[in-house]
Amino acid sequence: METKSNIRTLGRSGIDVSALGFGCWAIGGEWQDTSGQSLGWGKVDDEETVRAVRRALDLGVTFFDTADTYGAGHSERVLGRALGKRRDDVVLATKWGNVFDEDTRTLTGSDDSPEYARRALTASLERLGTDHVDLYQLHLSDADLERAAQLRDQCEEFVREGLIRAYAWSTDDPARAAVFAEGEHCAAVQHSANVLQDAPEMFALCEELGLASINRSPLAMGLLTGKQAPGRELEAGDIRNTPPAWMQGFKQGAGADEDYVARVDALREILTSDGRTPAQGALAWLWARSPRTIPIPGFRSVAQAEQNAGAIAKGPLTAGQLVEIDRVLGR
């Protein structure tokens, strides 16, 4: 496994990626579930998205992670357009398992059948404008283990057909990740991890099974940028205004949770060492935490792309800084 500070290998696949990936949830724009709950991060400017993706490429980011359901297909479409002729310069990851209506931008349900996996992959390839996906990920975090084994076998079939190069499960359950890892071409697990929410069991599993650890929520939904304030409502259409049960650190219609903001403030001095921004320090913690981590912060603008990519040159935190962070957080 590569451990050069700017390159990581996607688990057992032999596919090299930049140590930093870009998460493409926010660039999908506004979408919702059937009850009207916002599932996006507010309005987006597609032209700014295209500029941001291309700027990230110029700055050395080669891993882009999206899902068919982000923006009900819109994230895949705009990412495919942004990459254009540079498709072969990147490692492209997407996800399946959710069912949605692209016209109304509504999440309508889920489907864990192998038949749906093929339909979803075919549709994703069309939206992304490509003939293969490099990493295909199951997006149903708590899918039944027996069904998951069938889906793992279906992914092996996709590899044989040349439609995907490798696959993974997006789940926070190590036992589920281990089921997918039984497949030859399983390369990774995508799971939540950041300096406020460590994931020791998942990091240990990735080490044991030779998987890459793709880290969603590496900036704790924006808390670790150091710019969130308690009591300040976010823009309309932002999921953090009405946070679902799994989202920690935000209150209904009241912005960031003061306890979480206090923790970020307590870490500020360490995270901003060597001229880093708080966000860059949070990414540096993940790189120091394990040689297998690939954080995928979200972005909506060129400025955010530049700040996130700027973390690469500064590299990981030191082992001593990791110990100090644990001490500050009392863990």
C-alpha positions in Angstrom: 0.0 0.0 0.0 1.3 3.5 -1.0 1.8 5.8 2.0 3.3 8.7 0.1 1.5 11.7 1.7 -0.3 12.6 -1.5 -1.2 9.1 -2.9 -3.2 6.2 -1.5 -4.2 2.9 -3.0 -7.8 1.8 -3.0 -7.4 -1.2 -0.8 -6.6 -4.4 -2.7 -7.5 -3.0 -6.1 -4.1 -1.6 -7.0 -5.9 1.6 -8.1 -4.0 4.7 -7.0 -5.9 7.8 -6.0 -5.1 11.2 -4.4 -5.0 11.0 -0.6 -7.9 13.5 -0.7 -11.1 12.8 -2.6 -14.0 15.2 -3.2 -17.5 14.3 -2.1 -20.2 15.3 -4.5 -23.4 15.3 -2.3 -23.7 19.1 -2.1 -23.2 19.7 -5.8 -26.4 17.8 -6.5 -28.4 20.8 -5.3 -31.8 20.7 -3.8 -33.8 17.5 -3.4 -36.1 16.0 -0.9 -38.0 12.9 0.4 -41.7 12.3 -0.1 -42.5 14.2 3.2 -40.7 17.3 1.9 -37.6 16.9 4.1 -34.6 18.6 2.5 -31.9 16.1 1.5 -29.5 18.6 -0.1 -27.3 21.5 1.1 -29.2 24.3 -0.6 -29.0 25.9 -4.0 -26.0 25.4 -6.3 -24.5 27.1 -9.3 -23.7 24.4 -11.8 -21.2 26.5 -13.7 -19.3 27.1 -10.4 -19.4 23.4 -9.7 -17.8 22.7 -13.1 -15.1 25.3 -12.4 -14.5 23.8 -8.9 -14.2 20.2 -10.2 -11.7 21.3 -12.9 -9.7 23.4 -10.4 -9.5 20.4 -8.0 -8.2 18.3 -10.9 -5.5 20.9 -11.6 -4.6 20.8 -7.9 -4.0 17.0 -7.9 -7.4 15.7 -6.7 -8.1 12.5 -8.7 -10.9 10.8 -6.7 -14.5 11.9 -6.9 -17.3 10.3 -4.9 -20.9 10.8 -5.8 -24.2 8.8 -5.7 -27.0 8.3 -8.1 -29.5 9.8 -5.6 -27.6 13.1 -4.9 -29.8 15.7 -6.3 -31.9 12.8 -7.8 -29.3 12.2 -10.6 -28.1 15.8 -10.8 -24.8 15.4 -9.1 -23.8 12.6 -11.5 -24.8 14.7 -14.5 -22.9 17.8 -13.5 -19.9 15.8 -12.5 -19.8 13.9 -15.8 -20.0 17.3 -17.6 -17.3 18.8 -15.5 -14.9 15.9 -16.1 -15.6 15.7 -19.8 -12.5 14.6 -21.7 -10.5 14.2 -18.4 -12.6 11.2 -17.4 -9.6 8.9 -17.6 -7.6 11.2 -15.3 -9.8 10.4 -12.4 -11.1 7.5 -10.2 -14.9 7.8 -10.2 -17.0 6.4 -7.4 -20.8 6.3 -7.3 -23.4 4.5 -5.2 -26.7 2.7 -5.7 -29.7 1.3 -3.7 -32.0 4.3 -3.4 -34.9 4.9 -5.8 -35.8 8.4 -6.9 -37.8 10.5 -9.3 -35.4 12.7 -11.4 -38.1 15.0 -12.6 -39.5 15.9 -9.2 -36.0 15.5 -7.5 -37.6 13.2 -4.9 -36.3 10.2 -3.0 -39.1 7.6 -3.2 -37.7 4.5 -1.6 -35.0 1.9 -1.9 -34.4 -1.4 -3.8 -31.9 -4.0 -2.7 -32.5 -6.5 -5.5 -29.7 -7.6 -7.9 -31.9 -6.7 -10.8 -32.2 -3.1 -9.6 -28.4 -2.9 -9.1 -28.0 -3.5 -12.9 -30.6 -0.9 -13.8 -29.1 1.6 -11.5 -25.6 1.1 -12.8 -26.8 1.4 -16.4 -28.5 4.7 -15.5 -25.4 6.0 -13.6 -23.1 5.3 -16.6 -25.4 7.3 -18.8 -25.6 10.3 -16.5 -21.9 10.2 -15.9 -21.1 9.9 -19.6 -18.7 6.9 -19.1 -18.5 3.2 -19.9 -17.4 2.1 -16.5 -17.4 3.1 -12.8 -14.1 2.7 -10.9 -15.7 2.1 -7.5 -19.4 1.0 -7.1 -20.8 1.3 -3.6 -23.9 0.0 -2.0 -25.7 3.0 -0.5 -28.1 1.1 1.9 -26.1 1.2 5.1 -28.2 -1.4 7.0 -29.1 -3.8 4.2 -29.8 -7.4 5.1 -26.6 -9.5 5.2 -28.0 -12.3 3.1 -29.1 -9.9 0.4 -25.8 -8.1 0.7 -24.0 -11.3 -0.2 -26.1 -11.5 -3.3 -25.2 -7.9 -4.2 -21.5 -8.6 -3.6 -21.7 -11.5 -6.1 -23.6 -9.2 -8.5 -20.7 -6.7 -8.2 -18.3 -9.4 -9.1 -20.3 -10.0 -12.2 -20.1 -6.3 -13.1 -16.3 -6.5 -12.7 -16.2 -9.5 -15.1 -18.3 -7.5 -17.6 -15.9 -4.5 -17.4 -18.7 -2.2 -16.1 -16.9 -1.5 -12.7 -13.3 -2.0 -11.5 -14.0 -2.5 -7.8 -16.8 -2.1 -5.3 -17.5 -1.2 -1.6 -20.3 -0.8 0.9 -21.2 2.6 2.4 -21.9 1.5 6.0 -20.8 2.3 9.6 -21.2 -1.4 10.6 -17.9 -3.3 10.5 -19.8 -6.7 10.4 -21.5 -5.6 7.2 -18.3 -4.3 5.7 -16.7 -7.6 6.3 -19.4 -9.4 4.3 -18.6 -7.3 1.2 -14.9 -7.8 1.9 -15.2 -11.5 1.2 -15.4 -10.6 -2.5 -12.2 -10.6 -4.5 -12.8 -7.1 -5.9 -14.0 -5.4 -2.8 -11.6 -2.5 -2.3 -13.0 -0.3 0.4 -15.6 0.6 3.0 -17.1 4.1 3.1 -17.8 5.2 6.6 -18.3 8.2 8.8 -15.1 9.4 10.5 -13.7 12.7 11.7 -11.7 14.2 14.6 -14.9 14.5 16.7 -16.2 11.0 15.8 -13.4 8.4 15.7 -14.1 5.0 14.2 -11.5 2.7 15.8 -13.3 -0.6 14.9 -13.6 0.3 11.2 -10.0 1.5 11.0 -8.9 -1.8 12.5 -11.1 -3.8 10.1 -9.6 -1.9 7.1 -6.1 -2.7 8.3 -7.0 -6.4 8.9 -8.7 -6.9 5.6 -6.6 -4.6 3.4 -9.4 -2.2 2.6 -9.3 1.5 1.9 -11.1 3.6 4.5 -13.2 6.3 2.6 -14.2 8.9 5.1 -17.5 10.7 4.7 -18.3 13.6 7.0 -14.6 14.3 7.4 -15.4 17.9 8.4 -18.4 16.8 10.6 -21.0 18.4 8.2 -19.1 21.7 8.2 -18.5 21.9 12.0 -14.8 21.4 11.6 -14.5 24.4 9.3 -14.8 26.5 12.4 -17.4 28.7 10.8 -20.6 27.3 12.3 -22.2 29.2 15.1 -24.9 28.1 17.6 -28.4 29.6 17.0 -27.7 30.6 13.4 -30.1 29.0 10.9 -28.7 27.9 7.7 -30.0 28.6 4.2 -33.3 27.2 2.9 -33.0 23.7 1.5 -30.0 22.8 3.8 -30.5 19.4 5.4 -28.7 20.7 8.5 -31.7 22.9 9.4 -33.9 19.9 10.0 -31.2 17.3 10.8 -32.2 13.6 10.5 -31.5 11.3 13.6 -28.1 10.2 12.3 -26.7 13.7 11.9 -24.9 14.9 15.0 -23.9 18.4 15.9 -26.9 20.4 14.6 -30.3 21.3 16.2 -33.7 21.6 14.6 -33.7 25.1 13.0 -31.1 26.4 15.4 -27.8 25.7 13.6 -24.8 24.1 15.2 -25.0 22.5 18.7 -23.0 24.6 21.2 -21.3 21.5 22.7 -19.9 20.6 19.4 -18.8 24.1 18.6 -17.0 24.2 22.0 -15.1 21.0 21.1 -14.0 22.5 17.8 -12.9 25.6 19.6 -10.9 23.5 22.1 -9.1 21.8 19.1 -8.5 25.0 17.1 -4.9 25.6 18.2 -3.8 22.0 17.2 -5.8 21.9 14.0 -4.4 25.2 12.8 -0.8 24.2 13.4 1.7 24.9 10.5 -0.6 27.5 8.9 -3.5 25.1 8.4 -7.1 26.2 8.4 -9.3 24.3 10.8 -10.7 22.2 7.9 -7.2 21.4 6.7 -6.3 20.3 10.2 -9.3 18.0 10.4 -8.2 16.3 7.1 -4.7 16.1 8.4 -6.0 14.2 11.5 -7.6 11.6 9.3 -4.4 11.0 7.3 -2.5 10.7 10.6 -5.1 8.3 12.0 -4.5 5.5 9.5 -2.4 5.1 6.3 -5.6 3.8 4.6 -7.8 6.9 5.0 -9.2 8.8 2.0 -11.3 11.7 3.3 -14.0 13.1 0.9 -15.0 16.6 2.0 -17.8 18.2 0.1 -17.5 21.4 -1.9 -19.7 23.9 -3.8 -17.2 26.5 -4.9 -13.8 27.0 -6.3 -12.7 28.6 -3.0 -13.8 25.5 -1.1 -12.0 23.2 -3.6 -8.8 25.2 -3.2 -8.9 25.2 0.6 -9.6 21.5 0.8 -6.9 20.6 -1.8 -4.5 22.9 0.0 -4.5 20.4 2.9 -2.6 17.9 0.7 0.7 19.8 0.7 0.6 20.2 4.5 0.3 16.5 5.0 -0.8 14.6 8.2 -0.6 15.7 11.8 2.1 14.2 14.0 1.6 11.2 16.3 2.0 13.6 19.3 -0.8 15.9 18.0 -3.1 12.9 17.8 -2.4 12.1 21.4 -3.0 15.7 22.4 -6.3 15.7 20.6 -7.5 12.6 22.4 -6.5 14.3 25.7 -8.4 17.5 24.9 -11.5 15.4 23.9 -11.2 13.2 26.9 -11.0 9.9 25.1 
